Amino acid sequence: MPTMTAAQKRAQAKAEYDAFLANCPSRQLLDRISDKWVALVLAALGSDCPHPDGAGEPRSMRYSELSRQLAGVSQKMLTQTLRSLERDGLLTRTVTPTVPVTVTYELTNLGLSLHGLMRGLKVWAETNMDDILTNREKYDTTGGAT
């Protein structure tokens, strides 16, 4: 096997993680973080308050807090989402031996690096929803013709 230069190694690594390629593993990650529940858990985790402007510093949250904040999420889906985020190293799960047992979830440094993006995406969606609805209505009325 021929020796590769540093530039060749970087080029190979870049090709291996090119999400535009069908077999790139980063596509799996993009698929995971584009899931609505993952995005909302990452945005919610640690916000001091559910303030619409996205204010709040990351902190740990209990399962029940997350469940209340994420209206409409089923217990099964929230559990699966939290497990997948823990597996990816985006959050940690801490069990405290109390009666009843206390379980908290907290973003890791890796999760924190994604938290701001997800909060921003959430705020963007909320801020621009009126324009999106107007555009949808216009498109549906005109059949897409401009």
Sequence and secondary structure as in RCSB ss.txt:
>XXXX:A:sequence
MPTMTAAQKRAQAKAEYDAFLANCPSRQLLDRISDKWVALVLAALGSDCPHPDGAGEPRSMRYSELSRQLAGVSQ
KMLTQTLRSLERDGLLTRTVTPTVPVTVTYELTNLGLSLHGLMRGLKVWAETNMDDILTNREKYDTTGGAT
>XXXX:A:secstr
     HHHHHHHHHHHT TTSTT THHHHHHHHTSHHHHHHHHHTT SS  TT       EEHHHHHHHSTT  H
HHHHHHHHHHHHTTSEEEEEE  SS EEEEEE HHHHHHHHHHHHHHHHHHHHHHHHHHHHHHHHHHTT  
